[in-house]
Amino acid sequence: MPGSFTAFVIADDNGKPKGSFTTLSPSDLPDHEVLVEVSHSTVNYKDGLAVTGKAKIARKLPMVAGIDLAGTVVESRSPAWKAGDRVVVNGWGLSETQWGGYSRYQRVKPEWLIRLPDVFTPEQAMGIGTAGYTAALCVDALERWGAIQPGGGEVLVTGAAGGVGSVAVALLAKRGYAVTATTGRPETHDYLRGLGAGGFIDRATLLEKGPPLQKERWAGGVDSVGGQTLVNALSQTVWGGAIAACGLAGSSDLPGTVLPHILRSVTLIGIDSVMAPADRRASAWVRLARDLDPGHLSAMYEVHPFADLPTLGERILAGQIRGRVVLDLSA
């Protein structure tokens, strides 16, 4: 291990969070049991907020940003892990309360680690990242609830061209579901069709305020948008259906009524990827290894060197990124 390495650190700047590339030494890292050499990370919407300083994501400073990491164990004081193990970490408060993935080396707790499935490289794992892993949690939850059946009614995916949406479309289509995607960018239709989307809705139609009970259409859905979009999705869900909600790219508000829930038995399933228990994390990665076509995965992400991080943070907040962004920390 080198005596110094580069990390992207959020620090206090006159009462405001400000990020910059910083040189760290091994002694700067947290005293957790497993040391990982990080080869790849990614840029999520939350990362964009942290990197640009447009929201106070870190709850204590200084903080290494980055909610994802993939790499190889270098040292371990835990019997569960040994040098050479390929691992991935998603969530667990990384970049908020725990130092995150934007560091060439990081020390983590053993219970945070998931063994990287053999079918994925670290780059591919970060092509999936928290967004793809969250999509898998959503599909798992919908199937566990029994709301959707292959060959049954339509399944809605909102924000379909984003990180969560892209993987959700691919996973659902692989299982035989009829997937309808919402997007505000017609130029992404061919991309989403290639992932398995069978129909499209302009996102603007789900932003319009409508009656609390609308024409029944969706057997289930994956929503990463929130706000009026989620309200309309619930209002259009069939009796006994369910929507798995995992994001708030549009809004954190829920300006609806209880009518879909008490008159149609529609279920709103909340998905928290940050603190999900180990068994559900493992199940999600099993699904990803089984159902995510490598060809589809390669179309979902682009790779950038670590140095591009500040620019990428601005681009993701501006809605200028399709799919996923992988950071190569070794570049």
FENHUFEN-V192259 format. One record per residue. SS is DSSP state (H for helix, E for strand, - for the rest). NEAR is the number of other ideal C-beta (glycine too) atoms within 10 Angstrom. D_LAST is the distance of its C-alpha to the last C-alpha in Angstrom with 2 decimals. Layout:
# FENHUFEN-V192259
ss: (SS SS)
near: (NEAR NEAR)
d_last: (D_LAST D_LAST)
This chain:
# FENHUFEN-V192259
ss: (- - - - E E E E E E E E E - - E E E E E E E E E - H H H - - - - - E E E E E E E E E - - H H H H H H H H - - - - - - - - - - E E - - - E E E E E E E E E - - - - - - - - - E E E E E - - - E - - - E - - - - E - E E E E - H H H - E E - - - - - - H H H H H H H H H H H H H H H H H H H H H H H H - - - - - - - - E E E E - - - - - H H H H H H H H H H H H - - - E E E E E E - - H H H H H H H H H H - - - E E E E H H H H - - - - - - - - - - - E E E E E E - - - H H H H H H H H H - E E E E E E E E E - - - - - - - - - - - - - H H H H H - - - E E E E - - - - - - - H H H H H H H H H H H H H H - - H H H H H H H E E E E E H H H H H H H H H H H H - - - - - - E E E E E - - -)
near: (11 8 8 10 20 16 26 27 23 25 14 11 12 5 5 9 22 14 24 12 13 17 11 19 12 14 7 18 18 11 7 17 17 25 21 29 18 29 21 26 32 31 29 25 23 19 32 22 19 27 28 17 15 13 13 13 20 22 11 9 13 16 24 25 29 29 30 30 32 30 27 16 20 15 16 18 12 14 8 12 20 11 12 9 17 18 22 27 28 30 20 20 14 27 27 19 12 22 25 31 32 34 26 19 22 28 20 26 14 16 12 21 24 17 13 20 16 8 12 21 14 23 17 22 30 32 29 30 30 26 30 32 25 28 33 27 25 30 25 19 22 26 17 12 15 11 25 23 14 12 8 15 17 18 29 28 35 30 25 28 26 27 31 33 29 31 32 34 30 28 29 30 23 18 19 12 26 18 26 20 29 28 23 12 14 9 9 20 15 8 21 26 15 14 28 20 26 15 13 17 16 12 19 10 11 23 17 9 9 15 10 14 15 15 9 16 17 22 21 33 31 33 31 28 24 20 19 19 24 26 23 23 29 28 23 22 28 19 10 14 28 24 25 26 23 23 26 16 19 19 15 9 12 15 10 20 15 9 14 25 14 9 12 17 13 26 20 17 20 8 21 11 23 14 8 20 9 11 8 17 22 14 16 26 22 13 20 24 15 13 17 23 14 10 10 20 23 11 17 25 24 13 16 17 11 20 12 16 23 14 12 21 24 13 15 23 17 9 13 9 19 20 21 26 27 24 29 17 28 13 12)
d_last: (16.85 15.85 18.28 15.93 12.64 11.45 13.04 14.44 18.16 21.22 24.10 27.65 28.36 32.13 32.56 29.69 26.22 23.44 19.69 17.36 14.30 16.00 15.78 17.34 18.96 19.95 23.39 22.25 21.34 24.18 26.57 26.00 26.62 23.34 20.11 17.03 13.57 11.65 8.96 9.60 11.89 13.64 15.73 19.48 22.41 23.03 19.50 20.22 23.43 21.95 19.13 21.66 24.46 26.78 27.87 28.25 26.24 25.85 29.27 28.69 26.67 24.36 22.16 18.51 17.99 16.75 19.34 17.28 15.10 14.58 13.95 16.21 19.12 19.14 22.58 25.33 28.76 29.60 31.42 29.85 26.38 25.34 22.40 20.52 21.43 18.93 19.41 18.95 20.30 21.67 23.83 26.10 25.87 22.17 21.55 25.35 27.07 24.37 21.00 18.34 14.95 12.82 12.44 10.46 14.04 17.03 20.67 22.50 26.02 26.76 28.56 25.52 23.77 24.18 23.71 21.26 23.54 23.16 22.93 19.54 16.01 13.91 12.25 15.89 17.07 15.03 16.24 19.51 18.79 21.69 22.98 23.47 24.74 27.12 28.33 29.18 31.07 33.01 34.04 34.99 37.11 38.88 39.77 40.84 43.08 44.54 44.25 42.75 43.69 42.18 44.42 45.80 45.46 42.61 39.55 38.01 34.31 33.79 30.64 29.93 27.07 25.02 22.88 25.92 28.18 26.18 25.98 29.57 30.85 29.28 30.55 33.98 34.45 33.59 36.39 38.84 39.12 40.10 37.26 37.82 34.87 35.11 32.94 33.64 31.69 33.69 30.84 29.16 32.25 31.23 27.91 29.87 32.63 30.20 29.27 32.99 34.43 38.06 39.05 37.86 39.15 38.29 37.02 39.61 42.40 41.23 41.04 44.77 47.09 49.34 52.05 51.23 52.15 51.05 51.47 50.02 47.12 44.17 44.50 41.34 38.09 34.62 34.29 31.27 33.06 36.10 38.90 41.39 39.22 39.61 43.28 43.99 42.18 44.36 47.43 46.85 46.20 48.95 51.24 49.47 46.00 42.95 39.89 36.81 35.41 31.94 30.90 32.19 30.14 33.54 35.58 36.38 40.07 42.21 45.26 47.18 50.15 50.95 52.85 50.31 50.10 53.83 55.23 52.71 51.21 47.73 45.14 42.17 39.66 37.22 33.76 31.87 28.50 27.73 30.55 31.41 32.90 31.26 33.53 32.67 28.92 29.38 31.64 29.16 26.45 29.22 30.07 26.54 26.32 29.78 29.95 26.59 26.45 23.09 23.84 24.43 21.30 19.12 21.02 20.43 16.78 14.07 10.29 8.46 5.36 6.69 8.47 10.57 12.21 15.47 16.19 15.62 18.01 20.61 20.31 20.87 23.89 25.24 25.25 23.09 20.80 22.15 21.23 18.00 14.55 11.66 8.71 5.55 5.49 3.81 0.00)
